[in-house]
Amino acid sequence: MSHDSPLIALLAIGFGLAFVFGAVATRLKLSPLLGYLVAGVLIGPFTPGFTADETLAQEVADVGVILLMFGVGLHFSPRDLMSVRAVAVPMTLLTIAGTVGAGVGVAMLLGWGIEAGVVFGLSLSVASTVVSLRNLQDRRMIQSERGKLTVGWLVVEDIAMVVAMVLLPTWAQIRSQVVDGEAITVLQMQDIGLAITLTLGKILVFAVIMLVAGKRVVPWVLHRVVHMGSRELFRLCVLAIALGVAYAASALFGISVALGALFAGLIMAESELSQQAANETLPLRDAFAVLFFVAVGMLFDPSVFLGDPWPLIATVGIIVIFRSMLSLGLLRLFGQTREVAGAVTAARAQVGEFSFILAGVGLQLDLIPAEVRNVILGGAIISIVLNPLVFAVLERKTRRAEPVAAPQPPMQPPIAPKRVVIVGYGRVGSLIGKSLEAAQATYSVVEDREDLVETLQGQGIAAVLGNGISREAMLAAGAEKADLIFVTVPNGFEAGGIVELARELNPNVKVYARAHSDAEVEHLRGLGADLIVSGEREIADAMIERAAAIIPRRLPQPA
């Protein structure tokens, strides 16, 4: 076996540098995404030293997009996406039209021409699916109203970009005929309409096949595999379905692999095993998502900063300012609250993978010069770096903009100080809540699912919409005055940040947390949790205790 492997070199050096610079960025209170992008720039073709295989990096990044979209589908149902179609479809079309108009305007000022302006505008009109979903996941908004609207918008955008990529070659051919003095025939215009119809028809056929056949086949296969008793086979089955459906969508129907993976996840979500499937693919999703950002960094030529900065400034202005203002205005026009409009806009205030693809197609068809492609890449990377800041600013602005006379937003409910706080109201948190109610104890809840918060508030429970790692949410729930805080979020390492914040707000509070591994137990203990309950340990102790009652001389009592 050869040791000179481009794939091994990419993975070893890419992951290593991503870890180093991601850790540095986190230490500096910046997004780790910045570190991943820097790692990509360092191993890209525009910087000295080691250069990774760019084509191979893009293919590995595509796997990350597939797994991420698959994971999103696992947490949704077709009904969730259909419920936002009345807003997502017109919003997408209007935003694309407005951004293309702005792109053409900038292109004309810079002397690029109308054709380059259209491709330029299209490239800046579609948000990065990966970045948007990471923003929502980091803030635990995926299943909220804001998350559903954002995902619906992303899906419609992806479909629109697939249609655009189908039309670009036809447009390039027509342009060449006009340059050569040839007339455009009615037949050619009909061909354009036929191309659009065929593309949308393929998407519809694929969706019907997945919703009808896949809804029956995929859950049946999963249940058959899980009864074999092999966790390894179950994990392999889940990955085979995700990657297989994504590849089939691209190879047979001409649909993007991202959309194919989303449909695979939506179908698998109909199974009772969807949560287990999500847990099994989580490590791979995180790993390949990192490689996606590394691959993006490899595309960037830092020399773009040394030349004429105005095209780059204009590009960032369109992405971060113009498109954000357009999205905010349209969301408000369509009846969304300021808080929802701010969160959805912030999640989409960047561009990514489809922008790179469109720029590459435009360059290949000679619709844009190489300069425009570099500007698009530079603007995309800067927008990704600025996105956490945009999120913080828009969230703060939209909360302050709420009228005083209106009911307070869920983040600041008028609640009296509570003695008990539950962070996370899932299966474990809800059981704790019922026990507290049976004991006639009052408590408050911090939860990131908007529909659940509304339900709890309707029941008279002081529920705060937000993430447990948010100081504002914990203060609104009364954590600084609590006697006891239950941290029930399923991710032990995420729970560590909540435990640390609870200790900072209230050094004397008792903090009980849950964990799933010895590493999580040590992590939580080091951050100051008073009681850590590990599911595996509790199950084992319960079994030993019951067995000891039957054969006490042979089995030890639980520790």
JOWOMO-V436758 format. One record per backbone hydrogen bond with DSSP energy under -0.5 kcal/mol. NH is the residue of the N-H (numbers start at 1). CO is the residue of the C=O. E is the energy in kcal/mol with one decimal. If there is no record, write none. Layout:
# JOWOMO-V436758
nh=NH co=CO e=E
nh=NH co=CO e=E
This chain:
# JOWOMO-V436758
nh=5 co=3 e=-1.5
nh=6 co=4 e=-0.6
nh=9 co=5 e=-2.4
nh=10 co=6 e=-2.4
nh=11 co=7 e=-2.6
nh=12 co=8 e=-3.0
nh=13 co=9 e=-2.4
nh=14 co=9 e=-0.5
nh=14 co=10 e=-2.1
nh=15 co=11 e=-2.3
nh=16 co=12 e=-1.9
nh=17 co=13 e=-2.7
nh=18 co=14 e=-2.3
nh=19 co=15 e=-2.4
nh=20 co=16 e=-2.2
nh=21 co=17 e=-2.7
nh=22 co=18 e=-2.2
nh=23 co=19 e=-2.5
nh=24 co=20 e=-2.0
nh=25 co=21 e=-2.4
nh=26 co=22 e=-2.3
nh=27 co=23 e=-2.4
nh=28 co=24 e=-1.7
nh=29 co=26 e=-1.7
nh=30 co=25 e=-3.3
nh=34 co=31 e=-1.4
nh=35 co=31 e=-0.6
nh=36 co=32 e=-1.9
nh=37 co=33 e=-2.3
nh=38 co=34 e=-2.2
nh=39 co=35 e=-2.2
nh=40 co=36 e=-1.8
nh=41 co=37 e=-2.2
nh=42 co=38 e=-2.2
nh=43 co=39 e=-1.3
nh=44 co=41 e=-1.0
nh=45 co=298 e=-0.6
nh=47 co=44 e=-1.0
nh=52 co=43 e=-2.6
nh=54 co=52 e=-0.7
nh=57 co=53 e=-2.3
nh=58 co=54 e=-2.0
nh=59 co=55 e=-1.8
nh=60 co=56 e=-2.3
nh=61 co=57 e=-2.3
nh=62 co=58 e=-1.9
nh=63 co=59 e=-1.2
nh=64 co=60 e=-1.3
nh=65 co=61 e=-1.9
nh=66 co=62 e=-2.4
nh=67 co=63 e=-2.6
nh=68 co=64 e=-2.3
nh=69 co=65 e=-2.5
nh=70 co=66 e=-2.2
nh=71 co=67 e=-2.2
nh=72 co=68 e=-1.9
nh=73 co=69 e=-2.3
nh=74 co=70 e=-1.5
nh=75 co=71 e=-0.7
nh=75 co=72 e=-1.3
nh=76 co=73 e=-1.4
nh=80 co=77 e=-1.0
nh=81 co=77 e=-1.3
nh=82 co=78 e=-2.4
nh=83 co=79 e=-1.8
nh=84 co=81 e=-1.1
nh=85 co=82 e=-1.1
nh=87 co=84 e=-1.0
nh=88 co=84 e=-3.2
nh=89 co=85 e=-2.0
nh=91 co=87 e=-2.0
nh=92 co=88 e=-2.3
nh=93 co=89 e=-2.1
nh=94 co=90 e=-2.5
nh=95 co=91 e=-2.5
nh=96 co=92 e=-2.6
nh=97 co=93 e=-2.3
nh=98 co=94 e=-2.5
nh=99 co=95 e=-2.6
nh=100 co=96 e=-2.7
nh=101 co=97 e=-2.1
nh=102 co=98 e=-2.0
nh=103 co=99 e=-2.6
nh=104 co=100 e=-2.6
nh=105 co=101 e=-2.0
nh=106 co=102 e=-2.3
nh=107 co=103 e=-2.5
nh=108 co=104 e=-2.4
nh=109 co=105 e=-1.8
nh=110 co=106 e=-2.0
nh=111 co=107 e=-0.6
nh=111 co=108 e=-0.6
nh=112 co=107 e=-2.8
nh=113 co=107 e=-0.7
nh=117 co=113 e=-1.7
nh=118 co=114 e=-2.3
nh=119 co=115 e=-2.0
nh=120 co=116 e=-2.7
nh=121 co=117 e=-2.9
nh=122 co=118 e=-2.7
nh=123 co=119 e=-2.3
nh=124 co=120 e=-1.2
nh=125 co=122 e=-1.1
nh=127 co=125 e=-0.5
nh=132 co=128 e=-2.4
nh=133 co=129 e=-2.3
nh=134 co=130 e=-2.2
nh=135 co=131 e=-2.3
nh=136 co=132 e=-2.0
nh=137 co=133 e=-2.8
nh=138 co=134 e=-2.7
nh=139 co=135 e=-1.2
nh=140 co=137 e=-1.2
nh=141 co=136 e=-3.0
nh=144 co=141 e=-1.8
nh=147 co=141 e=-0.8
nh=148 co=144 e=-2.5
nh=149 co=145 e=-2.1
nh=150 co=146 e=-2.3
nh=151 co=147 e=-2.6
nh=152 co=148 e=-2.5
nh=153 co=149 e=-2.2
nh=154 co=150 e=-2.4
nh=155 co=151 e=-2.4
nh=156 co=152 e=-2.1
nh=157 co=153 e=-2.4
nh=158 co=154 e=-2.5
nh=159 co=155 e=-2.1
nh=160 co=156 e=-2.3
nh=161 co=157 e=-2.4
nh=162 co=158 e=-2.0
nh=163 co=159 e=-2.0
nh=164 co=160 e=-2.1
nh=165 co=161 e=-2.4
nh=166 co=162 e=-1.4
nh=167 co=163 e=-1.7
nh=168 co=164 e=-1.9
nh=169 co=165 e=-0.6
nh=170 co=166 e=-0.6
nh=171 co=167 e=-2.7
nh=172 co=168 e=-2.5
nh=173 co=169 e=-2.0
nh=174 co=170 e=-2.2
nh=175 co=171 e=-2.6
nh=176 co=172 e=-2.0
nh=177 co=173 e=-1.7
nh=178 co=174 e=-2.2
nh=179 co=175 e=-2.4
nh=180 co=176 e=-1.9
nh=181 co=178 e=-1.0
nh=182 co=177 e=-3.0
nh=185 co=183 e=-0.6
nh=189 co=185 e=-1.6
nh=190 co=186 e=-2.2
nh=191 co=187 e=-1.9
nh=192 co=188 e=-1.7
nh=193 co=189 e=-1.9
nh=194 co=190 e=-2.5
nh=195 co=191 e=-2.4
nh=196 co=192 e=-2.1
nh=197 co=193 e=-2.3
nh=198 co=194 e=-2.8
nh=199 co=195 e=-2.1
nh=200 co=196 e=-2.4
nh=201 co=197 e=-2.4
nh=202 co=198 e=-2.5
nh=203 co=199 e=-2.0
nh=204 co=200 e=-2.3
nh=205 co=201 e=-2.7
nh=206 co=202 e=-2.6
nh=207 co=203 e=-2.4
nh=208 co=204 e=-2.5
nh=209 co=205 e=-2.6
nh=210 co=206 e=-2.4
nh=211 co=207 e=-2.6
nh=212 co=208 e=-2.4
nh=213 co=209 e=-1.6
nh=214 co=209 e=-1.8
nh=215 co=210 e=-0.7
nh=216 co=212 e=-0.5
nh=216 co=213 e=-1.1
nh=217 co=213 e=-2.7
nh=218 co=214 e=-1.8
nh=219 co=214 e=-0.5
nh=220 co=216 e=-1.0
nh=221 co=217 e=-2.6
nh=222 co=218 e=-2.4
nh=223 co=219 e=-2.2
nh=224 co=220 e=-2.1
nh=225 co=221 e=-2.4
nh=226 co=222 e=-2.6
nh=227 co=223 e=-1.4
nh=228 co=225 e=-1.6
nh=229 co=226 e=-1.3
nh=230 co=225 e=-0.6
nh=231 co=229 e=-0.6
nh=234 co=230 e=-1.8
nh=235 co=231 e=-2.5
nh=236 co=232 e=-2.2
nh=237 co=233 e=-2.5
nh=238 co=234 e=-2.3
nh=239 co=235 e=-2.2
nh=240 co=236 e=-2.4
nh=241 co=237 e=-2.2
nh=242 co=238 e=-2.4
nh=243 co=239 e=-2.7
nh=244 co=240 e=-2.3
nh=245 co=241 e=-2.5
nh=246 co=242 e=-1.8
nh=247 co=243 e=-2.4
nh=248 co=244 e=-2.5
nh=249 co=245 e=-2.4
nh=250 co=246 e=-1.6
nh=251 co=247 e=-3.2
nh=252 co=248 e=-2.5
nh=253 co=248 e=-0.8
nh=253 co=249 e=-0.8
nh=254 co=250 e=-0.9
nh=255 co=249 e=-2.5
nh=260 co=256 e=-2.0
nh=261 co=257 e=-2.5
nh=262 co=258 e=-2.1
nh=263 co=259 e=-2.2
nh=264 co=260 e=-1.9
nh=265 co=261 e=-2.2
nh=266 co=262 e=-2.4
nh=267 co=263 e=-2.2
nh=268 co=264 e=-2.2
nh=269 co=265 e=-1.8
nh=270 co=267 e=-1.5
nh=271 co=268 e=-1.8
nh=274 co=271 e=-1.4
nh=277 co=273 e=-2.3
nh=278 co=274 e=-2.4
nh=279 co=275 e=-2.2
nh=280 co=276 e=-2.1
nh=281 co=277 e=-1.5
nh=282 co=278 e=-0.8
nh=285 co=281 e=-2.4
nh=286 co=282 e=-2.4
nh=287 co=283 e=-2.2
nh=288 co=284 e=-2.6
nh=289 co=285 e=-1.9
nh=290 co=286 e=-1.7
nh=291 co=287 e=-1.5
nh=292 co=288 e=-1.6
nh=293 co=289 e=-1.5
nh=294 co=290 e=-2.0
nh=295 co=291 e=-2.6
nh=296 co=292 e=-2.0
nh=297 co=293 e=-2.2
nh=298 co=294 e=-1.6
nh=299 co=295 e=-0.8
nh=299 co=296 e=-1.0
nh=300 co=297 e=-1.1
nh=302 co=300 e=-0.7
nh=304 co=301 e=-2.1
nh=305 co=302 e=-1.9
nh=306 co=303 e=-1.2
nh=307 co=303 e=-0.9
nh=309 co=307 e=-0.6
nh=313 co=309 e=-2.5
nh=314 co=310 e=-2.8
nh=315 co=311 e=-2.1
nh=316 co=312 e=-2.5
nh=317 co=313 e=-2.3
nh=318 co=314 e=-2.1
nh=319 co=315 e=-2.2
nh=320 co=316 e=-2.9
nh=321 co=316 e=-0.6
nh=321 co=317 e=-1.5
nh=322 co=317 e=-2.6
nh=323 co=318 e=-2.7
nh=325 co=321 e=-2.7
nh=326 co=322 e=-2.5
nh=327 co=323 e=-2.5
nh=328 co=324 e=-2.8
nh=329 co=325 e=-2.4
nh=330 co=326 e=-2.4
nh=331 co=327 e=-2.7
nh=332 co=328 e=-2.2
nh=333 co=329 e=-2.1
nh=334 co=330 e=-2.0
nh=335 co=332 e=-1.6
nh=336 co=331 e=-2.5
nh=341 co=337 e=-2.8
nh=342 co=338 e=-2.5
nh=343 co=339 e=-2.1
nh=344 co=340 e=-2.6
nh=345 co=341 e=-2.2
nh=346 co=342 e=-2.4
nh=347 co=343 e=-2.2
nh=348 co=344 e=-1.0
nh=348 co=345 e=-0.6
nh=349 co=346 e=-1.2
nh=350 co=348 e=-1.8
nh=352 co=126 e=-0.7
nh=355 co=352 e=-0.7
nh=356 co=352 e=-1.7
nh=357 co=353 e=-1.9
nh=358 co=354 e=-2.8
nh=359 co=355 e=-2.3
nh=360 co=356 e=-2.2
nh=361 co=357 e=-2.5
nh=362 co=358 e=-2.7
nh=363 co=359 e=-2.2
nh=364 co=360 e=-2.3
nh=365 co=361 e=-2.1
nh=366 co=363 e=-1.1
nh=367 co=362 e=-3.1
nh=368 co=362 e=-1.1
nh=372 co=369 e=-0.8
nh=373 co=369 e=-1.3
nh=374 co=370 e=-2.0
nh=375 co=371 e=-1.9
nh=376 co=372 e=-2.4
nh=377 co=373 e=-2.3
nh=378 co=374 e=-2.6
nh=379 co=375 e=-2.8
nh=380 co=376 e=-2.4
nh=381 co=377 e=-2.3
nh=382 co=378 e=-2.4
nh=383 co=379 e=-2.4
nh=384 co=380 e=-2.1
nh=385 co=381 e=-2.2
nh=386 co=382 e=-2.5
nh=387 co=383 e=-1.0
nh=389 co=386 e=-0.5
nh=390 co=386 e=-2.3
nh=391 co=387 e=-2.7
nh=392 co=388 e=-2.1
nh=393 co=389 e=-2.5
nh=394 co=390 e=-2.8
nh=395 co=391 e=-2.3
nh=396 co=392 e=-2.0
nh=397 co=393 e=-2.8
nh=398 co=394 e=-2.7
nh=399 co=395 e=-1.7
nh=400 co=396 e=-2.1
nh=401 co=397 e=-1.7
nh=402 co=399 e=-1.0
nh=406 co=403 e=-0.7
nh=412 co=409 e=-2.2
nh=413 co=410 e=-0.7
nh=415 co=413 e=-1.9
nh=421 co=484 e=-2.0
nh=422 co=444 e=-2.7
nh=423 co=421 e=-0.5
nh=423 co=486 e=-3.3
nh=424 co=422 e=-0.8
nh=424 co=446 e=-2.7
nh=430 co=426 e=-2.5
nh=431 co=427 e=-1.3
nh=432 co=428 e=-2.1
nh=433 co=429 e=-2.4
nh=434 co=430 e=-2.2
nh=435 co=431 e=-1.9
nh=436 co=432 e=-2.4
nh=437 co=433 e=-2.3
nh=438 co=434 e=-2.3
nh=439 co=435 e=-1.5
nh=440 co=437 e=-1.7
nh=441 co=436 e=-3.2
nh=444 co=420 e=-2.2
nh=445 co=462 e=-2.4
nh=446 co=422 e=-2.6
nh=447 co=445 e=-0.5
nh=447 co=464 e=-2.5
nh=450 co=448 e=-0.8
nh=453 co=449 e=-2.3
nh=454 co=450 e=-2.3
nh=455 co=451 e=-1.9
nh=456 co=452 e=-2.6
nh=457 co=453 e=-2.6
nh=458 co=454 e=-2.0
nh=459 co=455 e=-1.1
nh=459 co=456 e=-0.5
nh=460 co=457 e=-1.4
nh=461 co=456 e=-2.5
nh=462 co=443 e=-0.7
nh=463 co=461 e=-1.5
nh=464 co=445 e=-3.1
nh=465 co=410 e=-0.7
nh=466 co=447 e=-1.9
nh=466 co=464 e=-0.6
nh=470 co=467 e=-2.2
nh=471 co=469 e=-0.6
nh=474 co=470 e=-2.1
nh=475 co=471 e=-2.5
nh=476 co=472 e=-2.2
nh=477 co=473 e=-1.5
nh=478 co=475 e=-1.2
nh=479 co=474 e=-2.6
nh=481 co=478 e=-1.4
nh=482 co=479 e=-0.9
nh=483 co=419 e=-2.9
nh=484 co=419 e=-1.9
nh=485 co=510 e=-2.7
nh=486 co=421 e=-3.0
nh=487 co=485 e=-0.6
nh=487 co=512 e=-3.4
nh=488 co=423 e=-2.3
nh=488 co=486 e=-0.8
nh=492 co=490 e=-0.8
nh=495 co=491 e=-2.4
nh=496 co=492 e=-1.0
nh=497 co=493 e=-0.8
nh=497 co=494 e=-0.7
nh=498 co=494 e=-1.1
nh=499 co=495 e=-2.7
nh=500 co=496 e=-2.5
nh=501 co=497 e=-2.0
nh=502 co=498 e=-2.6
nh=503 co=499 e=-2.3
nh=504 co=500 e=-1.7
nh=505 co=501 e=-2.5
nh=506 co=502 e=-2.3
nh=509 co=506 e=-1.7
nh=510 co=483 e=-2.0
nh=512 co=485 e=-2.6
nh=512 co=510 e=-0.5
nh=513 co=531 e=-2.9
nh=514 co=487 e=-1.0
nh=515 co=533 e=-2.4
nh=521 co=517 e=-2.0
nh=522 co=518 e=-2.4
nh=523 co=519 e=-2.1
nh=524 co=520 e=-2.7
nh=525 co=521 e=-2.5
nh=526 co=522 e=-2.3
nh=527 co=523 e=-1.0
nh=528 co=525 e=-1.2
nh=529 co=524 e=-2.1
nh=530 co=511 e=-2.1
nh=531 co=511 e=-1.7
nh=533 co=513 e=-2.6
nh=534 co=532 e=-0.6
nh=535 co=515 e=-1.5
nh=535 co=533 e=-0.5
nh=538 co=534 e=-2.7
nh=539 co=535 e=-2.3
nh=540 co=536 e=-2.4
nh=541 co=537 e=-2.7
nh=542 co=538 e=-2.3
nh=543 co=539 e=-2.2
nh=544 co=540 e=-2.6
nh=545 co=541 e=-2.7
nh=546 co=542 e=-2.1
nh=547 co=543 e=-2.6
nh=548 co=544 e=-2.8
nh=549 co=545 e=-1.1
nh=550 co=546 e=-0.6
nh=550 co=547 e=-1.0
nh=551 co=547 e=-2.7
nh=554 co=551 e=-1.5
nh=555 co=551 e=-1.2
